[in-house]
Every structure is written in structure tokens, then in C-alpha cells.
Amino acid sequence: MPWAAPVPRSALGRVVFGRDPVRRGIYLVGMLPAVSTFSLALLDQLGADPQKTLERTLGLWALRFLIVTLAITPLRRLGGPNLIRYRRAFGLIAFYYAALHVTVYTVLDQGLDLAAIWADIVKRPYITIGMLAFTILIPLAITSNSPMIRRLGGSAWQRLHRLVYVAAGAAVVHFIMLVKSWSPELALYAVVTVALLAGRLLLRRRRATAAPKAGAANRAARA
């Protein structure tokens, strides 16, 4: 029987799902809430205002996955599971949900009326802040792959992706202003986001303080 060359995987499949089966599983499981929500919408099972429910549910899942993405490194430092290699997957899922959230707003809510969308962005602060969060996520999603890390360089890539904290904070504010109330869930998201940002800033301050001391110690050892 003649040997058959393996069929190469498509470039799109590699970009979207990666080569790691665990990463593919994260993408597939992570998108299940979107599939479920759209299915309920098609079956008219989203309540009296299905469009609003669909839009908010997708946005909330974007926020949840953003927070999970931010929490991966602190969890590892605290002795939790090491999920660093899957952090980009969680971040991309957050972006996919944010893109779906914005798509429902622009297509179903505004009918792709660009003038109305722009007027909403200018006049309604919660939409302004929400669009700011989504705009920040776009370059982060585009550069969430190994070729872009090599092209930008590790330091520049890390500086760019620190903006995810700004996006998460803006997303929390967006939803609080949207629902005009502090539900227990949103309060939890706000506290966790602030704690993660504070922890990040504290770590950077400690590193900045330790660097001169380490340099002085090295110079003294060489003297």
C-alpha cells in the first residue's frame, strides 16, 4: 500500500485553535456560552427583550474571560495552577466575546447606522467607555501570536499587553454605568479587577526598588 503524506492542517486552523489539544479544548469550551446564548435567542427564550439580554450576556462573558486572563499570573505566584501557556487563549476568547457584543450592538441595535453609532459613542459615556475597552483589545488580539511577539520584541509586546488592565477596568465601568446598579456579581468583578491591578503595580514597585539594591550589591562584590 503506497505511503500517503499527512494532510497539512490549514493555516486558519493553526491560528484560531493552535496545535495544542488543551488549547483547542479551551477555545471550544470557552465559546459554548456564546453558542448556548445564540441558540436561546433563535428559540425566543431570552425573555421580553432578547436583544438586550443577548448583548449584555456576551459582554459579561467578555469581562469574565478578561478577568480570568488577568488572574492567571497571580494565581501561579500564589501556588495555583500554572496556566501561563494558555493565557493568550483566554485573552482571545475574551476578545471574541467582546467582538460579538459590539456586533450585536452595531448590527441588531443600530442597524449599522454609522451616524447613529457615532452619536451614541459621543453622547453616552458608558458606550464611550465600552468602545474604548474594545478598541484597546483589538491590537492585543492581533498581536496575540508568536510571530507578532518576535516582530515586536518581548519588551515592547509586554508593554503593549499591559493595556489589558485598562481594558478590563473600562469594561467594569462600562457595565456598571450600563445597568446603573451595583449587583453582587459586578461588585465582585470590580473588586477583583482593582485587586489585580493593585497587585501588578505593587510588584512593579518592588522590582523597581530591588533593582538598584541588586546592582549595588553586584558592584560591591566585584570591588
N, C-alpha and C positions, 0 to 999 in steps of 0.2 A: 504494500500500500504506500503510495507516494507521500512524502512528508509535506504537511500543509503549514505554511507560515502563519503564525498567530495574527489575528486581525487586530490592527492597531486601534487603540482607543482614540476616540475623537478628541480634538483639542478642546472643544467646548466642554466635554465631559470632564477632562482634567482640570479645567479652570473652575467649573462650577462645583464639582464634587471632590476633586483631588484623587490621589492614589491610595490613600489610607482608608480601609473599610470602616474604621471607627469614625473618621471624619465624615464619610458618606452617610453613616448612620445618624450622626448629629444633624446633618442637613435635613435628612428625610424626617426624622422625628421632630426636629425643630419647626418644620413647616406644617406639621399636622394640624396645629390650631388654626392656621390660615385655611387649610382645606376644609376643616370642620365648620368654620365660620361662614365661608362662602357657600358650603352645602346647605347650611341652615337658612342662608339668605335666599337661595334658589327655591327652597321649600317654604318660604314665607314663615319662618319660625323665629324671627328675630324681634318680635314684639311690634308695638304700634308704630315705631319709627325705625324700620330696618336699616335704612341708610346711615342714620346716626350711630346705631349700635354697631354696624359693620365698621364704620370709620373709627370709632373710639376703641373697639376691640383690637383692631390691627395696630393702632397707635400704642395701646397699652402693652401689647406683646413686644413691640419695638423697644419700649422703655425697659421692660423686664430683661430682654436679652442684652441691652446695653449695660444694665447693672450687673448681670452675670459676667459679662466681659470684663468689667472693671474689677470685679471681686476675685477673679482667678489668681492674680499675683498675690494679693494679701492673704488669701486662703492658703496658698503654698507656703508663705512665710510663717503662717501660724501653725504649720504642721498638717494642713489638709491635703487633699489630693493634688497632684501636680498635673494640671491641665493646660500648661503653657502652650504646648504644641497645638492645642485646639482653640486657643483664644481667638485667632483670626476667624475661625469658622463661626464661633458665636457672634463675633462682631459683624460678619457678613449677614448672618441671619437677622440681626437687629436692623441692618440697612434694608434688607428685603422687606421686612415688615413696615419700616418707615416709608419705603417707596410705594408699597401697596396702600398705606394710609393716605399718602399725598395723592395717589392716583384716584382713590375713591373720592377724595375732596374735589380734585380738579375736574374729573370726568362726570361723576354722578351728581355731585352737589352743584358745581358751577358750569357743567356742560362745556368745558374747555373754552369758556369765555375769558380770554386773557385780560380784557379790560376789567371785568368783574373780579377776577382773581387778584389782579394788581391792586384794585381799590380795597379789597379785603385785607391784603397784606399791609397796606398803608394805614388803614383806618382802625383795624382791630389788633391791639397789642398781642393778644395770645396767638394770633396767626402769624404775626411778625416774628415772634419768638420761636414758634414751631418751624417756620420756614428757615430761620437761622440755624436751628438744630439740624434740619435735613440738609441744608447747604453744606454744613461742616462735614456731615457724614459722606457726602459724595466723593471728595478726594481721598478720604480714608478708605472707602470701599475700593476705589480704583487702584490704590497703591497697596492693597492687602494681598500681595502675592510676591513670591521670591524674586522674579525678575525686577520688579519695581524697588524692592529693598536693595538689590545690588546696584541699580541705576542711581538711586538717591543717596546711597551710603547709609550705614547703620545709624549714625548720629542724627543726620537730617531726617531720616524716616522716623526715628523715635520722637524727635521734636514735633514733627507733623502730627503724629498719632496721639500725642498728649492732648490734642484738641478734643479727644473723645470725652474728656471730663467736662468741657464746656458744652458739648452737645448733650450730654446726659443731664447736666444742670438745667439747660434751656428746655429740654423735654419735660422735666419735672414741673418747671414753672408753667410751661405751656398747658399741661393737663390740669394743674391746679386752677389756673385762670379760666380754662375751658369749662370745668364743672362747677366752678365758683364755690367750692367747699373743700374741707379737709376730711376726706374719707380716711378710715384707718389704713387702707391699702396705700393711698397716695402719701399719707404721712410717713408710713414705713419707707416708701421709696425715697422720699425727701431726706429722711434721717440717714438712710444707708448711703445715699449719694454724697451727702455732706461729710459723713464719716470717712468714706473712701477718699474724697478729695483732701480732707484734713490729714489723713494718714499719709497720702502721697507728698503733700507739702512738708510734713514733719520729717519724712525720710530724706527728702532733698536737703532740708536744712541741716540734718545730722551729717549727711555726706559732705556738704559744703564746709561744715565745721571741722570734720575729721580730716579732710584733705590737707590743709596747711599743717596740722599736727603730724600727720604721717610724713609729709615732706621734710619737716624739721627734724624728725627722728631719723630719717634716712640720711640726711646731711650730717647729722651728729655721728651716725655710725660710720660714715665714710671718713670723718675727720681724724 
